[in-house]
């Protein structure tokens, strides 16, 4: 298992009296495709010149034997993983699939699992000594390879799910390892991370880990590579330097199922989105999410997964910040009920996609569009917590709304109302999950795909028409990264959903409690000043 920072790791397999379920020949195909096994999370070093012979010796004496059997040019074109010298380039702790992928011939000890990876990769093998992989021969015998894969991975083995500890299949475990490999490989070019507060790092680090010692949180970028940044938390002078450097940049933002608790109260996120093109809430330019929705393909299995996910989220009353409560009564009976959601007015999503409108502008526009509706106005929780901009005095809000709703969970409100008016709020996406009408006065990421009534200036780039399942597949399954709060391992969205439903998605801290008290004090002072 990859040693993700701060993760609580447990063995993924153990000896068993029975053979694990699985087909060895199919496993060979999957292992070749997924490239998992061995230390696949380790470094991927580069070398000068042509280096296409790989030597994995257990001793200096064995290395001499390997060199004696190798071509004369071996010292100039060889890489050594263990014992070195003789002019060979040293690989150190490296991803074996990476090393073998650049090699034509592999010289290995017959007990080294690198021999198995070489055979899986279709490379010519020269084995030395006696060991459990001796039967591979030169690596060209498919029947021998299938037999050894059966012995190594199926015979007398039992597998455990890394998140639950329950029994699982080798195929399911390979899928998890493949997801981890994809995540690690996506992070390999990242040389620094900026704007991530210390209280966020405890959950973010594993999601940004590309092997080695983890992400570097520093101002300089002496190693080149990509800078990932939480833009709103980076000093303006540094931003100007970064934007003007021409070096690759990616943006980090909260995911759409974030945590049980508010970011403004310093609750670490359990989900983030990393975007290499732009950022999902800024419609002035494309983002990875927009491109995925505009051009992506969504196989039937992914659509089915998305539909199952929607049903589970809605049934559990989940939203970005946690679980909902019991169903709410409709205060005006059969009258049309409309929810208007306030936002943090200086939040980047509002500044970028809010079409220049304030919370009061939104409320006024909603009333103008819905003169006969019973309108509920819900202030943003971070504003109510006393930390962010966007408050409307009650007396002003009630000129346009029938009621101010502070306490009811957003998921319960969405279940109760008929429609929702938003600027860019994620509540609009959550309303779509529940089959509600959504009127977008700004340009949220979910606008422009045929699922919302759009009053904002939607970019002409958004031409695709998407189903709700396709939107969910992109927004909740493919685009974000998730962390299991129990094991601290990167996980699929379904694992985090299970933890949230089981009330296991909390990460309480002294800092969070202090921020809550600070917010309460600010609210009290504000209400004294307005007479609220």
ABEGO torsion letter per residue (X at the ends): XBBBBGBBBBBABBBBABBBBEBAAAAAAAAAAAGBEEBAABBBBBBBEBBABBBBBABAAAAAAAAAABBAAAAAABBBABBBEGGBBBAEBBBAAAAAAABABBBBBAABAAAAAAAAAGBBBBBBEBBAAAAAEAGABAAAAAAAAAAAAABGBBBBBAAAGBBBBAAAAAAAAAAAAAAAAAAAABABBBGBBAAAAAAAAAAABAEEAEBBBBABBAAEEBBBBBAAABBAAAAAAAAAAGBBBBBBBBBABABBEBAAAGBBBABBBBBAABBAABAABBBAAAAAAAABBBBAAAAAAAAAAAAAAAAAGBBAAEBBBBBBBBAAEABBBBBBBBBBAABAAAAAAAGGBBAAAAAAAAAAABAABBBBBBBBAAAAAGABBGBBBAAAAAAABABBBAABBAAAAAAABABBBBBABAAAAAAAAAGBBBBBABBBAABGAGABBBABBBBAABABBBBAAAAAAAAAAAABBBBBAAAGBBBBAAAAAAAAAAGAABBBBAAAAAAAAAAAAAAAAAAAAAGX
